[in-house]
């Protein structure tokens, strides 16, 4: 079920409850193994009921188990409080119309700081060393989300705020003087119109605040204790706002700040507080036009007419194919609907001229082409800046060389250094086969078995995507055993973009090297490899970088490793310092930066094709391409949603646009449709996409694909499914 949380003219936040995994931030009441210790309150307990001769315990021969449970909601797990907690009038949650339910929520991280250094207020007696959540910390996290999502957050009413104050899962609070909120933080929450606050603290107030509970009163919209004695009339009680506080939540550190649907399930206790379960479902931002997407051809054409990058399409060769029309029942030669740039990018028109220039230099100059104006000797250096802009690196951290898997092996020579107590490689279970082959052969080369040295992480049961938080959780728990983390930045099969920044952070915190395969990321999504502290990466250029079949690849190495003499590497002539390259020295002197990992002189003709494409990237910029890509896939998703009842296909790509690139993957329901037949029908109608086993991978590339391409593909897909279902049914009947 798709739930829309809120929207603006251009964006909306939605979550799909059928496919979005719930994050349970509840600490349950558990009398058999109490998890909480707060405010010195008695822990929850249970014992069999005794009524006459009946004892509610099957183990002593009774007919059933019946327990008498003793608990204090305020100290025995996640609970929700209302104004009745602090008022003289013992109002219950239901008295104040607090029932829980579903609402939009923000998760913000605001770690505690010393109140003496915060410059913020707290009324009760306190020490300067007390740790507090400040308005400033909340504002920093909130503004970070505003920068990511824009005005849609500030202009929308979001009822629930979830605050994470610590990365650790503290359970024992009694006598520890836990973190609490300043009055300024409480006022910040009220000013931003949050009516329900969830925290991972035992209380929003100080453990011993002399009974003032001033933060509670601010959050719940109540007067001070002294003022209450003068105003606690029936009219005052009737006017109380519907506000609540949920305390003692458990918020995993792996869950990023963002927008969620909060499902708050409050037990029906007629009290001022009640045990509560809180589930968070991450919401995703979807881009829509000022008047929503429409499914007609004219609307697709209008999007192309206003696309600032539309002219780049004319700078590529679009293959002509024989295309069958279901309307006319005729075959004609038409430009292909080419959505397979995730496998092989289209040829830039300028490639032929670039190749001819180098061919002419070869014929005219021979070996002298290495020097002078031709400059083959330093030809690879011209790629540093444009590649660094795409990968988010320093220019001297990247080099264009070899092929993808060759570079993976060369880099693992340096960055897979197994030790007796740290020898494992962590990878995604659904990695591209070449990555698996390379990793398996590396561990075998070092004398380890694949079973003991390779850790493959898979999606949870019933899910199609490996959660980034599961990678992070594994590293938090077992990172000390891991020598190398090596992941595909964008999964080739699902199109999922991993949380590269936080995975790298978790890996580095545990002392692991971290590297990424950028085959499906380079030229697809913006990257900041240097800022994230990624140690190395390898990329190819025949997909989104459009350099041709089997094109030259490349590598990134963080500059901090450049002059590390303890780092092993395989050396070659072109990795040597160019100033003495022709001195024929017997000693290898590595060049500065990633160039030191080169082996042989650059293949000029292969690089010439890449240069033609990189010039287009420099004009378009990866940021503008990403902006168009988000809109293309958003439109694609919209059209697919409108046809979902007609298509026996299940999308397995994340709906969250920040967690996908250009590619949308559709899993064929093979009990209803023959994959080979469907692929044939798509090609018959002029659509070129990629089919792997039972998944269709379609990638509208923003540099040359149009919104009309996406619209046409969806019409072709619908017609091809209809034809395939008919053929599949006929075949089944014959069998």
C-alpha positions as CSV (number, residue, x, y, z in Angstrom):
1,X,0.0,0.0,0.0
2,X,1.5,3.3,-1.1
3,X,1.0,6.0,1.5
4,X,1.6,9.7,0.7
5,X,2.9,11.6,3.8
6,X,3.0,15.1,2.4
7,X,3.7,17.0,-0.8
8,X,4.6,20.2,-2.4
9,X,4.1,21.5,-6.0
10,X,7.2,19.6,-7.2
11,X,7.8,16.8,-4.7
12,X,6.1,14.4,-2.4
13,X,7.2,11.9,0.3
14,X,5.7,8.4,0.1
15,X,6.3,5.0,1.6
16,X,5.1,1.6,0.4
17,X,4.1,-0.4,3.4
18,X,4.1,-3.6,1.4
19,X,7.8,-3.5,0.5
20,X,9.4,-1.0,2.9
21,X,11.0,-2.8,5.9
22,X,9.9,-1.5,9.3
23,X,12.5,-0.3,11.8
24,X,11.3,-1.3,15.2
25,X,12.6,1.2,17.8
26,X,10.8,-0.3,20.7
27,X,12.2,-1.7,23.9
28,X,9.5,-4.2,24.9
29,X,8.3,-4.9,28.5
30,X,10.0,-8.2,29.3
31,X,9.3,-9.4,32.9
32,X,11.5,-12.5,32.4
33,X,14.5,-10.5,31.3
34,X,14.1,-6.8,32.2
35,X,15.9,-4.7,29.7
36,X,15.6,-1.3,31.4
37,X,16.7,0.2,34.7
38,X,15.6,3.8,35.1
39,X,14.9,6.1,38.0
40,X,15.4,3.2,40.5
41,X,11.9,2.0,39.6
42,X,11.1,-1.7,40.2
43,X,11.6,-3.8,37.1
44,X,8.7,-5.5,35.5
45,X,8.0,-8.9,37.0
46,X,5.5,-11.8,36.5
47,X,4.3,-14.8,38.5
48,X,1.6,-17.3,38.0
49,X,-1.8,-16.3,39.3
50,X,-3.1,-18.2,42.3
51,X,-6.9,-18.3,42.7
52,X,-8.1,-20.9,45.2
53,X,-6.5,-24.1,44.1
54,X,-5.8,-22.9,40.6
55,X,-2.2,-21.9,39.7
56,X,-1.7,-20.4,36.3
57,X,1.3,-22.5,35.3
58,X,1.3,-25.5,33.0
59,X,4.5,-26.7,34.5
60,X,2.8,-27.6,37.8
61,X,-0.1,-29.4,36.0
62,X,-2.6,-26.6,35.4
63,X,-4.6,-26.3,32.3
64,X,-3.1,-23.1,31.1
65,X,-0.6,-20.3,31.9
66,X,-2.0,-17.2,33.5
67,X,0.5,-14.6,34.8
68,X,0.1,-11.7,37.1
69,X,2.4,-9.0,35.7
70,X,3.6,-6.0,37.7
71,X,5.1,-3.1,35.8
72,X,5.7,0.6,35.8
73,X,5.2,2.0,32.3
74,X,7.5,4.9,33.1
75,X,10.5,2.7,33.7
76,X,9.9,-0.7,32.0
77,X,10.4,-0.1,28.3
78,X,9.2,2.2,25.6
79,X,6.2,4.2,26.8
80,X,4.1,7.2,25.9
81,X,3.3,9.9,28.3
82,X,0.6,12.7,28.3
83,X,0.0,15.8,30.3
84,X,-1.6,13.6,33.1
85,X,1.9,12.6,34.0
86,X,2.7,16.0,35.5
87,X,-0.8,17.6,36.3
88,X,-2.5,17.3,39.6
89,X,-5.5,16.1,37.6
90,X,-4.7,12.4,36.8
91,X,-5.7,12.5,33.2
92,X,-5.2,9.4,31.0
93,X,-4.0,9.2,27.4
94,X,-7.6,8.7,26.2
95,X,-8.8,11.7,28.2
96,X,-6.5,13.8,26.1
97,X,-7.4,12.1,22.8
98,X,-4.0,10.5,22.4
99,X,-4.5,7.2,20.6
100,X,-1.3,6.8,18.5
101,X,-1.7,5.8,14.8
102,X,0.3,6.7,11.7
103,X,1.9,10.0,11.0
104,X,4.8,11.6,9.2
105,X,8.0,11.8,11.2
106,X,11.5,13.2,11.1
107,X,14.4,11.3,12.6
108,X,17.2,13.7,13.7
109,X,20.5,12.8,15.4
110,X,21.5,15.2,18.2
111,X,24.3,13.9,20.4
112,X,24.7,15.2,23.9
113,X,27.1,18.0,24.7
114,X,28.1,19.5,28.1
115,X,25.5,22.1,29.2
116,X,28.2,24.4,30.5
117,X,29.6,24.7,26.9
118,X,26.2,24.9,25.2
119,X,25.0,28.3,26.2
120,X,21.5,27.0,26.6
121,X,19.1,27.0,29.6
122,X,17.8,24.5,32.1
123,X,15.8,25.6,35.1
124,X,16.5,23.0,37.7
125,X,19.8,22.7,39.5
126,X,22.5,21.1,37.4
127,X,26.2,20.6,36.8
128,X,28.1,22.2,33.9
129,X,29.2,18.6,33.1
130,X,25.6,17.4,32.5
131,X,25.1,16.1,29.0
132,X,22.2,17.7,27.1
133,X,20.5,17.8,23.8
134,X,20.5,21.3,22.5
135,X,18.4,23.4,20.1
136,X,21.6,24.0,18.1
137,X,22.2,20.3,17.6
138,X,18.6,19.8,16.5
139,X,18.9,22.7,14.1
140,X,22.1,21.4,12.5
141,X,20.5,18.0,11.8
142,X,17.3,19.6,10.6
143,X,19.1,22.0,8.3
144,X,21.1,19.1,6.8
145,X,17.8,17.5,5.8
146,X,16.5,20.8,4.5
147,X,19.6,21.1,2.2
148,X,18.9,17.6,0.9
149,X,15.2,17.9,0.4
150,X,14.5,21.7,0.1
151,X,11.6,23.7,1.2
152,X,9.1,20.8,1.2
153,X,10.1,20.0,4.8
154,X,9.9,23.6,6.1
155,X,6.6,24.1,4.4
156,X,5.0,20.9,5.6
157,X,3.5,20.0,9.0
158,X,5.2,17.0,10.4
159,X,3.6,15.8,13.7
160,X,6.3,13.5,15.0
161,X,9.9,14.0,15.9
162,X,12.2,11.1,16.7
163,X,15.5,12.1,18.4
164,X,18.6,9.9,18.5
165,X,21.0,11.1,21.2
166,X,23.5,8.3,21.3
167,X,25.2,5.7,19.1
168,X,25.3,3.2,22.0
169,X,22.4,1.1,23.2
170,X,22.4,2.1,26.9
171,X,19.9,0.2,29.0
172,X,20.9,1.0,32.6
173,X,20.2,4.6,33.6
174,X,19.5,4.6,37.3
175,X,21.9,6.9,39.1
176,X,23.9,7.7,35.9
177,X,22.5,11.2,35.4
178,X,21.5,10.5,31.7
179,X,21.4,13.0,28.9
180,X,18.3,15.3,28.9
181,X,16.9,18.2,26.8
182,X,17.6,21.9,27.4
183,X,14.6,24.3,27.6
184,X,15.8,25.8,24.4
185,X,15.7,22.4,22.7
186,X,12.1,21.9,24.0
187,X,11.1,25.3,22.7
188,X,12.8,24.5,19.3
189,X,10.5,21.4,19.1
190,X,7.4,23.4,19.9
191,X,8.4,26.2,17.5
192,X,8.7,23.6,14.7
193,X,5.2,22.4,15.5
194,X,6.0,18.8,16.4
195,X,3.3,17.5,18.6
196,X,4.8,14.0,19.5
197,X,8.4,13.6,20.5
198,X,10.1,10.2,20.6
199,X,13.5,9.9,22.4
200,X,16.0,7.2,23.2
201,X,16.3,8.6,26.8
202,X,14.6,7.6,30.0
203,X,13.2,11.1,30.3
204,X,13.4,14.4,28.5
205,X,14.1,16.0,31.9
206,X,17.0,15.6,34.2
207,X,17.0,12.5,36.5
208,X,16.8,14.7,39.6
209,X,15.2,18.0,38.6
210,X,13.6,18.9,42.0
211,X,10.2,17.9,40.6
212,X,9.9,20.8,38.1
213,X,9.7,18.7,34.9
214,X,9.9,21.9,33.0
215,X,10.9,20.3,29.6
216,X,7.9,18.0,29.9
217,X,5.7,21.0,30.5
218,X,7.1,22.9,27.5
219,X,6.7,19.9,25.2
220,X,3.2,19.2,26.4
221,X,2.0,22.8,26.2
222,X,1.6,23.2,30.0
223,X,2.2,26.1,32.3
224,X,4.8,25.9,35.1
225,X,4.0,24.0,38.2
226,X,3.2,27.2,40.1
227,X,1.1,28.6,37.3
228,X,-0.9,25.3,37.1
229,X,-2.2,25.6,40.6
230,X,-3.9,28.8,39.6
231,X,-5.2,27.8,36.2
232,X,-6.2,24.1,36.6
233,X,-9.8,24.6,35.7
234,X,-12.1,22.3,33.7
235,X,-11.9,24.8,30.9
236,X,-8.1,24.7,31.0
237,X,-8.0,20.9,30.9
238,X,-10.4,20.9,28.0
239,X,-8.1,23.3,26.1
240,X,-5.0,21.2,26.5
241,X,-3.2,20.4,23.2
242,X,-3.0,16.9,22.0
243,X,0.7,16.4,22.6
244,X,2.7,13.3,23.8
245,X,6.2,12.2,24.6
246,X,7.5,8.7,23.9
247,X,10.6,7.8,25.9
248,X,13.0,4.8,26.1
249,X,13.1,4.1,22.4
250,X,16.0,2.1,20.9
251,X,17.2,3.7,17.6
252,X,19.8,1.8,15.6
253,X,22.9,3.8,14.7
254,X,22.7,2.3,11.2
255,X,19.4,4.1,10.4
256,X,20.1,7.4,8.8
257,X,18.3,10.6,9.6
258,X,15.4,11.4,7.3
259,X,11.7,11.3,6.7
260,X,9.6,8.3,7.9
261,X,6.1,7.1,8.5
262,X,5.8,6.5,12.2
263,X,3.4,3.9,13.3
264,X,2.9,4.5,17.1
265,X,0.9,1.8,18.8
266,X,-0.1,2.7,22.3
267,X,-1.5,0.1,24.6
268,X,-5.1,0.9,25.7
269,X,-4.2,1.7,29.4
270,X,-6.5,4.2,31.1
271,X,-3.4,5.9,32.6
272,X,-1.1,8.8,32.1
273,X,1.4,6.5,30.4
274,X,1.2,3.2,28.5
275,X,3.6,0.7,26.9
276,X,4.1,1.6,23.3
277,X,5.5,0.1,20.1
278,X,7.0,2.4,17.5
279,X,7.7,1.3,14.0
280,X,9.4,3.6,11.4
281,X,9.0,3.1,7.7
282,X,11.4,5.2,5.6
283,X,9.7,7.5,3.2
284,X,11.2,8.4,-0.2
285,X,11.1,11.7,-2.1
286,X,9.5,11.5,-5.5
287,X,9.8,14.3,-8.0
288,X,6.7,15.4,-9.8
289,X,5.9,18.2,-12.2
290,X,4.1,21.3,-11.0
291,X,0.9,19.6,-12.2
292,X,1.8,16.0,-11.5
293,X,3.0,13.5,-14.1
294,X,0.6,12.5,-16.8
295,X,0.6,9.3,-18.8
296,X,-0.1,10.7,-22.3
297,X,2.5,11.1,-25.1
298,X,2.1,14.9,-25.2
299,X,3.1,15.2,-21.6
300,X,6.3,13.3,-22.3
301,X,7.0,15.5,-25.2
302,X,6.5,18.6,-23.1
303,X,9.0,17.4,-20.5
304,X,11.6,17.0,-23.4
305,X,10.7,20.5,-24.7
306,X,11.7,22.0,-21.3
307,X,14.7,19.7,-20.6
308,X,17.9,21.8,-20.5
309,X,20.0,18.8,-21.4
310,X,17.9,17.6,-24.4
311,X,20.3,18.8,-27.0
312,X,23.0,16.3,-25.9
313,X,20.9,13.5,-27.5
314,X,21.8,14.9,-31.0
315,X,25.5,14.3,-30.2
316,X,25.1,10.5,-30.1
317,X,24.5,7.9,-32.7
318,X,21.1,6.3,-32.0
319,X,20.9,2.8,-33.6
320,X,18.2,2.3,-36.3
321,X,16.2,-0.9,-35.9
322,X,13.3,-2.7,-37.6
323,X,10.3,-1.9,-35.4
324,X,6.9,-3.5,-35.4
325,X,3.9,-1.3,-34.8
326,X,0.9,-2.8,-33.1
327,X,-1.3,0.0,-34.4
328,X,-0.4,-0.3,-38.1
329,X,0.7,-3.9,-38.0
330,X,3.7,-2.8,-40.1
331,X,7.5,-3.0,-39.7
332,X,9.6,0.2,-40.3
333,X,13.1,1.4,-39.7
334,X,13.0,3.7,-36.6
335,X,15.5,4.9,-33.9
336,X,15.7,2.3,-31.2
337,X,14.3,2.9,-27.8
338,X,17.7,2.3,-26.3
339,X,17.6,1.8,-22.5
340,X,20.7,-0.3,-22.2
341,X,23.4,2.2,-21.4
342,X,23.9,0.2,-18.2
343,X,25.5,-2.4,-20.5
344,X,27.0,-0.4,-23.4
345,X,26.7,3.3,-23.8
346,X,25.9,4.9,-27.2
347,X,28.7,6.2,-29.4
348,X,29.3,9.9,-29.2
349,X,29.4,11.4,-32.7
350,X,32.8,13.0,-31.9
351,X,34.5,9.6,-31.4
352,X,35.2,9.1,-35.1
353,X,37.0,12.5,-35.4
354,X,39.0,11.8,-32.2
355,X,40.2,8.5,-33.5
356,X,41.0,9.9,-36.9
357,X,43.2,12.6,-35.3
358,X,45.3,9.9,-33.6
359,X,45.4,7.7,-36.6
360,X,46.7,10.6,-38.7
361,X,49.3,11.4,-36.0
362,X,50.5,7.8,-36.1
363,X,50.7,7.8,-39.9
364,X,52.4,11.3,-40.0
365,X,54.6,11.1,-37.0
366,X,55.3,7.5,-36.1
367,X,57.1,7.1,-32.8
368,X,57.5,10.9,-32.6
369,X,53.8,11.1,-31.8
370,X,54.8,10.4,-28.2
371,X,56.3,13.8,-27.9
372,X,55.7,17.3,-29.1
373,X,52.1,18.5,-29.7
374,X,50.7,14.9,-30.1
375,X,51.8,14.1,-26.5
376,X,51.1,10.4,-26.3
377,X,53.7,10.2,-23.5
378,X,51.5,12.2,-21.1
379,X,48.2,11.5,-22.9
380,X,46.6,9.9,-19.9
381,X,47.1,13.0,-17.8
382,X,44.4,14.9,-19.7
383,X,41.8,12.6,-18.1
384,X,42.6,13.4,-14.5
385,X,40.4,16.5,-14.1
386,X,37.3,15.3,-15.9
387,X,37.4,11.9,-14.2
388,X,38.0,13.4,-10.8
389,X,34.9,15.6,-11.3
390,X,32.8,12.6,-12.0
391,X,34.2,10.5,-9.1
392,X,34.6,13.3,-6.5
393,X,38.3,12.9,-6.1
394,X,41.5,14.9,-6.4
395,X,42.9,14.9,-10.0
396,X,46.0,13.0,-8.9
397,X,43.9,10.3,-7.2
398,X,42.6,8.8,-10.5
399,X,44.2,7.2,-13.5
400,X,42.8,5.7,-16.7
401,X,44.3,2.3,-17.4
402,X,43.7,-1.4,-18.2
403,X,40.3,-3.1,-17.8
404,X,38.0,-3.3,-14.8
405,X,38.9,-6.7,-13.3
406,X,42.6,-6.2,-14.0
407,X,42.4,-3.0,-12.0
408,X,40.5,-4.8,-9.2
409,X,43.3,-7.4,-9.0
410,X,46.0,-4.7,-9.0
411,X,44.3,-2.8,-6.2
412,X,43.7,-5.8,-4.1
413,X,47.4,-6.6,-4.3
414,X,47.8,-3.4,-2.3
415,X,44.7,-3.4,-0.1
416,X,44.0,-7.0,0.7
417,X,46.7,-7.7,3.3
418,X,45.3,-10.7,5.3
419,X,46.7,-11.3,8.8
420,X,46.0,-14.4,11.0
421,X,43.3,-12.5,13.0
422,X,42.1,-10.3,10.2
423,X,41.8,-12.0,6.8
424,X,38.2,-11.8,5.7
425,X,36.8,-9.9,2.7
426,X,33.2,-8.6,3.0
427,X,31.2,-8.4,-0.2
428,X,27.6,-8.3,-1.3
429,X,26.2,-11.8,-2.0
430,X,24.6,-10.7,-5.3
431,X,27.7,-9.1,-6.7
432,X,28.6,-9.2,-10.4
433,X,30.3,-12.6,-11.1
434,X,33.6,-11.0,-12.1
435,X,34.0,-9.4,-8.7
436,X,33.3,-12.7,-7.1
437,X,35.8,-14.5,-9.3
438,X,38.5,-11.9,-8.5
439,X,37.8,-12.0,-4.7
440,X,37.8,-15.8,-4.6
441,X,41.0,-16.0,-6.5
442,X,42.7,-13.4,-4.3
443,X,41.9,-15.2,-1.0
444,X,43.0,-18.5,-2.6
445,X,46.3,-16.8,-3.7
446,X,46.9,-15.9,-0.1
447,X,46.3,-19.5,1.1
448,X,42.8,-19.1,2.5
449,X,39.7,-21.0,1.6
450,X,36.7,-19.1,0.2
451,X,34.4,-20.5,2.9
452,X,36.5,-19.1,5.7
453,X,37.7,-15.8,4.2
454,X,34.8,-14.5,2.1
455,X,31.8,-13.1,3.8
456,X,28.8,-12.6,1.5
457,X,25.9,-10.6,2.8
458,X,22.4,-11.2,1.3
459,X,19.0,-9.5,1.6
460,X,16.9,-10.5,4.5
461,X,14.4,-13.3,3.9
462,X,11.5,-12.1,1.7
463,X,13.4,-9.0,0.6
464,X,15.2,-8.3,-2.7
465,X,17.7,-5.7,-1.6
466,X,20.7,-5.9,0.8
467,X,20.1,-3.2,3.3
468,X,23.1,-0.8,3.8
469,X,22.4,-0.8,7.5
470,X,22.9,-4.6,7.6
471,X,26.4,-4.1,6.1
472,X,27.1,-1.4,8.7
473,X,25.7,-3.6,11.5
474,X,28.0,-6.5,10.4
475,X,31.0,-4.2,10.4
476,X,30.1,-2.8,13.9
477,X,29.9,-6.4,15.2
478,X,32.6,-8.2,13.2
479,X,34.7,-5.5,11.6
480,X,37.8,-6.4,13.5
481,X,38.0,-9.7,11.5
482,X,37.6,-8.0,8.2
483,X,40.7,-7.0,6.2
484,X,38.8,-5.6,3.2
485,X,35.3,-4.4,2.4
486,X,34.7,-4.5,-1.4
487,X,31.3,-3.7,-2.7
488,X,29.7,-2.8,-6.0
489,X,28.6,0.9,-5.4
490,X,25.5,0.3,-7.6
491,X,24.3,-3.2,-7.8
492,X,24.3,-4.4,-11.4
493,X,21.1,-6.5,-10.9
494,X,18.8,-4.3,-8.9
495,X,20.1,-0.9,-9.6
496,X,20.4,-0.2,-5.8
497,X,22.8,2.5,-4.7
498,X,24.4,1.6,-1.4
499,X,25.1,4.1,1.3
500,X,28.7,4.4,0.4
501,X,29.6,7.2,2.8
502,X,28.4,5.5,5.9
503,X,29.6,2.0,4.9
504,X,33.1,3.5,4.4
505,X,32.8,5.3,7.7
506,X,31.9,2.1,9.5
507,X,34.7,0.2,7.8
508,X,37.3,2.7,8.6
509,X,36.2,2.9,12.3
510,X,37.1,-0.9,12.5
511,X,40.4,-0.5,10.7
512,X,39.3,-2.1,7.4
513,X,40.4,-1.1,4.0
514,X,37.4,-0.2,1.8
515,X,37.1,-0.3,-2.0
516,X,34.2,0.0,-4.4
517,X,33.5,-1.4,-7.9
518,X,32.2,1.6,-9.8
519,X,31.2,-0.2,-13.0
520,X,27.6,0.9,-12.6
521,X,28.3,4.1,-10.6
522,X,30.8,6.1,-12.7
523,X,28.8,8.5,-14.8
524,X,25.6,7.4,-13.2
525,X,25.5,9.0,-9.8
526,X,27.6,11.7,-8.1
527,X,30.3,10.4,-5.9
528,X,32.7,11.9,-3.2
529,X,35.2,9.2,-2.9
530,X,38.0,11.4,-1.4
531,X,35.7,13.1,1.2
532,X,34.3,9.7,2.2
533,X,37.8,8.3,2.9
534,X,37.4,5.4,0.5
535,X,40.8,3.7,0.0
536,X,40.4,2.6,-3.6
537,X,38.0,2.0,-6.4
538,X,37.9,0.7,-9.9
539,X,35.6,1.7,-12.8
540,X,34.9,0.8,-16.4
541,X,34.0,3.3,-19.2
542,X,31.9,1.3,-21.6
543,X,28.7,1.7,-19.8
544,X,27.6,5.2,-18.6
545,X,30.9,6.8,-19.8
546,X,30.2,5.8,-23.4
547,X,33.8,4.9,-24.5
548,X,32.9,1.8,-26.5
549,X,32.9,-2.0,-26.2
550,X,35.7,-3.3,-24.0
551,X,36.9,0.3,-23.4
552,X,39.7,1.5,-21.2
553,X,39.0,1.4,-17.5
554,X,40.4,3.3,-14.5
555,X,41.3,3.4,-10.9
556,X,41.1,5.6,-7.9
557,X,43.5,5.5,-4.9
558,X,43.2,7.9,-2.0
559,X,46.2,10.3,-1.9
560,X,47.1,9.2,1.6
561,X,48.4,5.9,0.2
562,X,50.5,7.5,-2.5
563,X,53.8,7.5,-0.8
564,X,53.2,4.6,1.6
565,X,56.3,2.4,1.0
566,X,54.9,-0.4,3.2
567,X,52.0,-0.8,0.8
568,X,52.6,-3.7,-1.7
569,X,51.9,-3.1,-5.3
570,X,52.7,-4.7,-8.7
571,X,55.0,-2.2,-10.5
572,X,55.4,-1.4,-14.2
573,X,57.3,1.1,-16.4
574,X,54.5,3.6,-16.6
575,X,54.0,3.7,-12.8
576,X,57.6,4.9,-12.4
577,X,58.4,8.6,-11.9
578,X,58.1,10.1,-15.4
579,X,61.1,12.4,-14.8
580,X,63.4,9.4,-14.9
581,X,61.3,7.0,-16.9
582,X,63.8,6.9,-19.8
583,X,66.9,6.7,-17.6
584,X,66.3,2.9,-17.6
585,X,67.0,2.7,-13.8
586,X,66.9,-0.6,-12.1
587,X,65.0,0.9,-9.1
588,X,61.3,1.6,-9.3
589,X,60.5,5.1,-8.1
590,X,56.7,5.3,-7.9
591,X,55.0,8.3,-9.4
592,X,52.9,10.5,-7.1
593,X,49.2,9.6,-6.9
594,X,47.2,6.9,-8.6
595,X,49.6,7.0,-11.6
596,X,52.0,4.8,-9.5
597,X,49.6,1.9,-10.1
598,X,50.0,2.0,-13.9
599,X,51.9,-0.8,-15.6
600,X,52.2,0.0,-19.3
601,X,52.0,3.0,-21.6
602,X,48.4,4.1,-22.4
603,X,46.4,2.7,-25.3
604,X,45.8,5.9,-27.2
605,X,43.0,4.8,-29.6
606,X,40.9,3.5,-26.6
607,X,41.5,6.7,-24.7
608,X,40.5,8.9,-27.7
609,X,37.0,7.4,-27.6
610,X,36.8,8.1,-23.9
611,X,37.9,11.7,-24.3
612,X,35.0,12.4,-26.7
613,X,32.5,11.3,-24.0
614,X,34.2,13.1,-21.1
615,X,34.0,16.3,-23.0
616,X,30.2,15.9,-23.0
617,X,30.3,15.2,-19.3
618,X,32.3,18.3,-18.6
619,X,29.6,20.4,-20.4
620,X,26.6,18.7,-18.9
621,X,28.1,18.1,-15.4
622,X,27.3,15.1,-13.2
623,X,25.1,17.2,-11.0
624,X,22.8,18.3,-13.8
625,X,22.8,14.8,-15.2
626,X,21.7,13.4,-11.8
627,X,18.9,16.0,-11.5
628,X,17.6,14.8,-14.9
629,X,18.1,11.2,-14.0
630,X,16.0,11.5,-10.9
631,X,13.2,13.0,-13.0
632,X,13.5,10.3,-15.7
633,X,13.3,7.4,-13.2
634,X,10.5,9.2,-11.3
635,X,8.5,9.5,-14.5
636,X,9.4,5.9,-15.4
637,X,8.2,4.7,-11.9
638,X,5.0,6.8,-12.3
639,X,4.1,5.1,-15.6
640,X,4.9,1.6,-14.2
641,X,2.7,2.3,-11.2
642,X,-0.2,3.1,-13.6
643,X,0.3,-0.2,-15.4
644,X,1.0,-2.5,-12.5
645,X,-2.3,-4.3,-12.8
646,X,-1.5,-5.1,-16.4
647,X,2.1,-6.3,-15.9
648,X,3.2,-9.5,-14.3
649,X,6.4,-7.7,-13.3
650,X,7.6,-6.8,-9.9
651,X,10.0,-3.8,-9.5
652,X,13.0,-4.7,-7.4
653,X,14.8,-1.3,-7.6
654,X,14.4,0.9,-4.6
655,X,11.6,3.4,-4.9
656,X,13.7,5.9,-3.0
657,X,15.4,7.9,-5.8
658,X,18.4,8.6,-3.6
659,X,18.9,4.8,-3.4
660,X,18.8,4.1,-7.2
661,X,20.7,5.3,-10.3
662,X,19.4,5.3,-13.9
663,X,18.3,1.7,-13.8
664,X,14.9,0.2,-13.0
665,X,14.8,-3.6,-12.7
666,X,11.6,-5.5,-13.2
667,X,11.4,-9.2,-12.1
668,X,9.3,-11.3,-14.4
669,X,6.6,-13.5,-12.8
670,X,7.8,-16.6,-14.6
671,X,4.7,-18.6,-13.7
672,X,2.7,-16.1,-15.9
673,X,5.3,-15.1,-18.5
674,X,8.1,-16.6,-20.5
675,X,11.2,-14.4,-20.3
676,X,12.7,-15.3,-23.6
677,X,9.4,-14.6,-25.4
678,X,9.1,-11.3,-23.7
679,X,12.6,-10.3,-24.7
680,X,11.9,-11.2,-28.3
681,X,8.7,-9.1,-28.2
682,X,10.5,-6.1,-26.8
683,X,13.1,-6.3,-29.5
684,X,10.5,-6.8,-32.2
685,X,9.0,-3.5,-31.3
686,X,12.3,-1.6,-31.3
687,X,13.1,-1.6,-27.5
688,X,16.6,-2.5,-26.5
689,X,17.1,-3.3,-22.8
690,X,19.0,-5.9,-20.9
691,X,17.5,-9.2,-19.7
692,X,19.4,-11.2,-17.1
693,X,17.8,-14.5,-16.1
694,X,14.3,-13.4,-15.0
695,X,15.0,-9.6,-14.6
696,X,14.5,-6.8,-17.2
697,X,17.0,-4.0,-16.6
698,X,16.0,-0.8,-18.3
699,X,18.2,2.3,-17.8
700,X,17.1,5.7,-19.2
701,X,20.5,7.5,-19.4
702,X,20.1,11.3,-19.0
703,X,22.9,12.2,-21.4
704,X,21.0,10.8,-24.4
705,X,17.7,9.3,-23.4
706,X,14.5,11.4,-23.5
707,X,11.2,11.3,-21.6
708,X,9.6,10.2,-24.8
709,X,11.9,7.2,-24.8
710,X,10.6,6.3,-21.4
711,X,7.0,6.8,-22.5
712,X,7.6,4.7,-25.7
713,X,9.3,1.9,-23.7
714,X,6.3,1.6,-21.3
715,X,3.9,1.4,-24.3
716,X,6.1,-1.3,-25.9
717,X,6.4,-3.1,-22.6
718,X,2.7,-3.2,-22.2
719,X,2.2,-4.5,-25.8
720,X,5.0,-7.0,-25.4
721,X,3.6,-8.4,-22.2
722,X,0.2,-8.8,-23.8
723,X,1.7,-10.7,-26.8
724,X,4.0,-12.8,-24.5
725,X,1.1,-13.8,-22.2
726,X,-0.9,-14.9,-25.2
727,X,2.1,-16.9,-26.6
728,X,2.9,-18.4,-23.1
729,X,-0.7,-19.4,-22.7
730,X,-0.8,-21.0,-26.1
731,X,2.4,-22.9,-25.4
732,X,1.1,-24.1,-22.0
733,X,-2.1,-25.4,-23.6
734,X,0.0,-27.3,-26.2
735,X,2.1,-28.9,-23.5
